[in-house]
Amino acid sequence: MSNLLYRKSDSSRYVTEAGSQEQWRDEFRRDFARVIHSPSFRRLQGKTQLFPGHESDFFRNRLTHSLEVGQIAESIACSINGRQPFFENNPINPRICLTAALLHDIGHPPFGHNGEEALDEAMRPHGGFEGNAQTLRIVTQIEKKRFTDESCPINRRAGLNLTYRTLGALLKYDRVIPASRDKMDKVRKGYYFEDAPIVSDIKKHVTPTLAEGKHFKTIECAIMDISDDIAYSTYDLEDSFKAGFLTPSRMLSSDPGLLKRVAAKVRDAVGTANFSDFDVLRTLLSLFEGSVSAPRDLSPDETDTVIEHISSALEISSQLESIASDGNVRTQFTADLVGQFIGGVSAVEDYENPQLSKIVVDPEILLKIEVLKNYTYEATIFSSKVKISEYRGKEIVEGIFKALSEPRGDLLLPDDVLKLVKASDGNVQRRMRIISDYIAGMTDRYAVEFYARLYSDGGQSMFKPL
């Protein structure tokens, strides 16, 4: 019996390859292997998730975050396949969901969103910069697995030459980033205007009958997207607990301004006008109360009642704090949340285009995910400790771009990147994109070293390779 979610053209590739003799794995498992063994994937270990990796071995980096997103994505796919009749008969491929999850952050530059902002500001006259757009560019062009024309390095390369269905699972935002934007414009999510032919190619193979103007987002992409939110909302919170940035009692006694910012973001995310700062607190309390024992029955004697009230309150406060301070409790708290959130995800089949079937989240679960995700972001991102690190990261990316984009800045590039610049034959937009690609591929540590070699007073060895 055929699977309505998949068609033969899903497993085709931009550069046709000889059929695999490995009967034990299909084309999507080959995609997974290519991702695991790619340099771009390995470099995620050197990119910050929430806190810099050199601060503690406990904190997640982009690589470990991606692995966690992948595990959640596989679990969601298997859960839907096992619970919903349509998907029991037409199962979602968990491996595609896993591969998309592993890839979802490889386009992020050093220093996270601050590096992204710095590159976007520099690239606004030349097509902009955005992490998701860069992910597509890496897997379809930058990686050195397959080439379309060995004699001309600037022609479209095929990157990892992944199947069209795996590429489709990476298209979170089905819109073009304009070729030129206003200086004060914010980062635009989408794909680069010069990569529009690639996106058209993907759509033609995955959804050949898609009506003009209909939004393109495959079910695997939607699973990857919600898995990222689940990982962000739970594991970044765990890191914040471990770092001492947050505790449950501190969260429940938050500054009103912080709660209002979180409430506004949640309203935008879930499309409701009726979610207040009080609702943020109520949601946080509902998340913690499952980890706290119920208060004891109180004595009818008035004096004893007051004493027992105080005793009970202190006991509850101690239990709350153990979520942050006790590793066993903290780990169990996080695991319980992830399981709860996965259980709240389901799918709605699209009979016209089954591959575009939608992922939906139980409204109560969605509120919990959005509150935690936005609270953790708002509470940590405006901390002075984090701001200092952010400021430095943005300055480093700006300084490197400035040096490389100057008239003779090409000479600072490694030989293989310099070859691409020379092959661009004076095309300014293409030259800037190549420089942007090079910086975006740096790890945090490499960017710090490169910047130091350009601007530091300390002596740097000229023999250390770029």
Disulfide bonds with the S-S distance in Angstrom:
none
